[in-house]
Amino acid sequence: MNKPIVGYHKDEEDDWVAELQCGHFQHVRHNPPFICRPWVITEKGRNSLLGHLLKCKKCDLGQPPDL
């Protein structure tokens, strides 16, 4: 199920985590060459993806919100 990004926070390992409208969290790491998400490095880049839809596997599994 696709859900929009509504915010971000960093986890205990200093990695960025997207907060989805459904209440679930999803890591959005930039770890080249394996994962290339340069937009996550800057506040401007992250803000540009607010509202972007991410596939929420937790919703597909019927899991409760992470909040």
Backbone as a chain_set.jsonl record, in Angstrom:
{"seq": "MNKPIVGYHKDEEDDWVAELQCGHFQHVRHNPPFICRPWVITEKGRNSLLGHLLKCKKCDLGQPPDL", "coords": {"N": [[0.853, -1.164, 0.0], [0.634, 2.188, -0.86], [1.833, 5.059, 0.786], [1.962, 8.514, 1.786], [4.913, 10.488, 2.539], [5.24, 12.259, 5.521], [6.956, 13.448, 7.272], [10.225, 13.456, 8.89], [12.758, 11.804, 10.837], [15.721, 11.119, 12.788], [17.247, 7.97, 13.525], [18.573, 5.942, 16.261], [21.048, 5.28, 15.267], [21.787, 7.355, 13.72], [20.653, 7.429, 11.188], [18.434, 8.454, 8.57], [14.887, 8.45, 8.827], [11.808, 8.011, 7.324], [8.644, 9.346, 8.089], [5.53, 8.085, 7.75], [2.199, 8.82, 6.526], [0.411, 6.974, 7.528], [1.35, 6.347, 9.993], [3.445, 4.638, 10.238], [7.007, 3.976, 10.175], [9.835, 4.328, 8.001], [13.033, 3.503, 6.898], [15.179, 5.699, 5.09], [17.786, 5.559, 3.804], [20.95, 6.828, 2.624], [23.335, 5.251, 1.095], [25.618, 4.808, -0.794], [27.463, 2.492, -2.887], [25.198, 0.977, -2.828], [22.615, 1.855, -1.96], [21.16, 4.61, -3.283], [20.268, 7.608, -2.455], [20.527, 10.586, -2.639], [19.009, 12.837, -2.028], [18.229, 12.688, 0.6], [20.185, 13.7, 2.204], [20.187, 16.486, 2.558], [18.234, 19.131, 4.093], [16.616, 20.552, 2.334], [16.399, 18.699, 0.232], [15.078, 16.558, 1.532], [12.677, 17.87, 2.245], [11.671, 18.321, -0.283], [10.632, 15.904, -0.974], [8.491, 15.471, 0.652], [5.247, 14.248, 0.928], [5.637, 12.494, -1.111], [4.988, 9.227, -2.321], [5.531, 6.19, -0.64], [5.973, 2.67, -0.65], [4.333, 0.925, 1.784], [5.085, -1.653, 3.618], [4.381, -2.494, 6.128], [1.732, -1.649, 6.434], [0.58, -3.276, 4.486], [0.826, -5.676, 5.799], [-0.862, -5.3, 7.891], [0.03, -4.216, 10.301], [0.264, -2.469, 13.486], [0.483, 1.159, 13.967], [3.732, 2.803, 14.177], [4.068, 4.978, 15.775]], "CA": [[0.0, 0.0, 0.0], [1.436, 3.406, -0.939], [1.486, 6.099, 1.758], [2.819, 9.688, 1.634], [5.848, 10.905, 3.575], [4.757, 13.467, 6.193], [8.027, 14.0, 8.087], [11.454, 12.659, 9.023], [13.552, 11.888, 12.059], [16.896, 10.246, 12.759], [17.197, 6.882, 14.493], [19.687, 5.891, 17.207], [22.298, 5.108, 14.529], [21.925, 8.584, 12.937], [20.107, 7.232, 9.844], [17.15, 9.125, 8.374], [13.691, 7.619, 8.809], [10.611, 8.717, 6.86], [7.405, 9.131, 8.843], [4.453, 7.982, 6.764], [0.885, 9.293, 6.971], [-0.276, 5.884, 8.213], [1.922, 6.178, 11.329], [4.597, 3.747, 10.171], [8.304, 4.564, 9.862], [10.596, 3.585, 6.996], [14.363, 4.067, 6.677], [15.485, 6.259, 3.772], [19.238, 5.726, 3.879], [21.799, 7.092, 1.459], [24.499, 4.409, 1.354], [26.128, 4.374, -2.096], [26.722, 2.349, -4.14], [24.076, 0.041, -2.653], [21.372, 2.63, -1.909], [21.503, 5.962, -3.717], [19.21, 8.582, -2.18], [21.22, 11.813, -2.24], [18.052, 13.83, -1.542], [18.031, 12.568, 2.045], [21.313, 14.332, 2.899], [19.914, 17.887, 2.887], [16.87, 19.454, 4.492], [15.907, 20.916, 1.106], [16.1, 17.455, -0.468], [14.028, 15.837, 2.265], [11.417, 18.611, 2.11], [11.162, 18.178, -1.645], [9.961, 14.606, -1.113], [7.304, 15.39, 1.501], [4.083, 13.92, 0.1], [5.997, 11.405, -2.031], [4.436, 7.946, -1.879], [6.403, 5.029, -0.442], [5.251, 1.422, -0.398], [4.368, 0.596, 3.208], [4.914, -3.093, 3.824], [3.713, -2.697, 7.418], [0.292, -1.537, 6.157], [0.189, -4.488, 3.771], [0.762, -6.766, 6.777], [-1.837, -4.967, 8.914], [0.701, -3.94, 11.566], [-0.134, -1.215, 14.106], [1.413, 2.27, 13.731], [4.962, 2.858, 14.958], [4.034, 6.151, 16.641]], "C": [[0.905, 1.236, 0.0], [0.914, 4.463, 0.023], [2.447, 7.273, 1.61], [3.741, 9.911, 2.833], [5.317, 12.207, 4.183], [5.83, 14.113, 7.07], [9.205, 13.054, 8.138], [11.993, 12.774, 10.441], [14.765, 10.982, 11.896], [16.745, 9.175, 13.826], [18.441, 6.925, 15.383], [21.045, 5.701, 16.527], [22.552, 6.276, 13.57], [21.513, 8.407, 11.474], [18.752, 7.925, 9.751], [16.022, 8.11, 8.227], [12.524, 8.482, 8.341], [9.434, 8.342, 7.749], [6.272, 9.172, 7.83], [3.123, 8.393, 7.371], [0.138, 8.237, 7.789], [0.25, 5.663, 9.634], [3.091, 5.21, 11.372], [5.858, 4.532, 9.812], [9.014, 3.683, 8.841], [11.942, 4.272, 6.786], [14.507, 4.555, 5.239], [16.977, 6.595, 3.75], [19.838, 6.095, 2.538], [23.109, 6.376, 1.755], [25.055, 3.888, 0.031], [27.281, 3.382, -1.955], [25.493, 1.464, -4.004], [22.727, 0.745, -2.662], [21.731, 4.073, -2.225], [20.292, 6.885, -3.552], [19.861, 9.895, -1.737], [20.288, 12.893, -1.695], [17.898, 13.812, -0.029], [19.102, 13.325, 2.85], [20.998, 15.761, 3.342], [18.459, 18.09, 3.299], [16.024, 19.808, 3.269], [15.496, 19.663, 0.325], [14.987, 16.672, 0.21], [12.683, 16.536, 2.106], [10.813, 18.463, 0.719], [10.408, 16.863, -1.852], [8.809, 14.429, -0.125], [6.102, 15.182, 0.592], [4.359, 12.811, -0.895], [5.478, 10.082, -1.469], [5.524, 6.881, -1.77], [5.528, 3.808, -0.193], [5.418, 1.068, 1.074], [4.048, -0.884, 3.395], [4.195, -3.375, 5.134], [2.203, -2.567, 7.27], [-0.216, -2.796, 5.457], [0.031, -5.674, 4.716], [-0.228, -6.498, 7.9], [-1.222, -4.679, 10.264], [0.242, -2.604, 12.146], [0.891, -0.102, 13.824], [2.632, 2.214, 14.648], [4.944, 3.988, 15.977], [3.703, 5.839, 18.063]], "O": [[1.847, 1.309, 0.789], [-0.286, 4.733, 0.076], [3.629, 7.063, 1.338], [3.409, 9.577, 3.97], [4.983, 13.144, 3.459], [5.627, 15.222, 7.564], [9.197, 11.991, 7.517], [11.706, 13.738, 11.15], [14.823, 10.174, 10.97], [16.191, 9.425, 14.897], [19.26, 7.837, 15.271], [22.082, 5.935, 17.147], [23.428, 6.195, 12.709], [21.972, 9.155, 10.611], [18.009, 7.98, 10.731], [16.177, 7.065, 7.596], [12.278, 9.555, 8.892], [9.252, 7.18, 8.112], [6.08, 10.172, 7.138], [2.939, 8.324, 8.586], [-0.677, 8.578, 8.647], [-0.328, 4.888, 10.397], [3.668, 4.985, 12.435], [5.787, 5.61, 9.223], [8.831, 2.467, 8.811], [11.995, 5.475, 6.528], [14.029, 3.921, 4.299], [17.369, 7.76, 3.685], [19.327, 5.738, 1.477], [23.902, 6.84, 2.574], [24.984, 2.692, -0.251], [28.013, 3.444, -0.967], [24.806, 1.227, -4.998], [21.791, 0.274, -3.308], [22.522, 4.69, -1.511], [19.409, 6.929, -4.409], [19.751, 10.271, -0.57], [20.738, 13.778, -0.968], [17.483, 14.808, 0.563], [18.929, 13.557, 4.046], [21.482, 16.205, 4.383], [17.573, 17.328, 2.91], [14.862, 19.415, 3.176], [14.378, 19.582, -0.182], [14.068, 16.182, -0.447], [11.666, 15.886, 1.863], [9.592, 18.479, 0.559], [9.634, 16.73, -2.8], [8.21, 13.356, -0.064], [5.962, 15.876, -0.415], [3.427, 12.244, -1.467], [5.533, 9.857, -0.26], [6.328, 6.695, -2.684], [4.46, 3.915, 0.411], [6.544, 0.927, 1.551], [2.891, -1.301, 3.337], [3.481, -4.371, 5.251], [1.46, -3.304, 7.919], [-1.284, -3.317, 5.778], [-0.784, -6.565, 4.479], [-0.426, -7.347, 8.769], [-1.878, -4.875, 11.287], [-0.13, -1.701, 11.397], [2.037, -0.391, 13.48], [2.579, 1.657, 15.745], [5.712, 3.968, 16.938], [3.643, 6.743, 18.897]]}, "num_chains": 1, "name": "protein.A"}
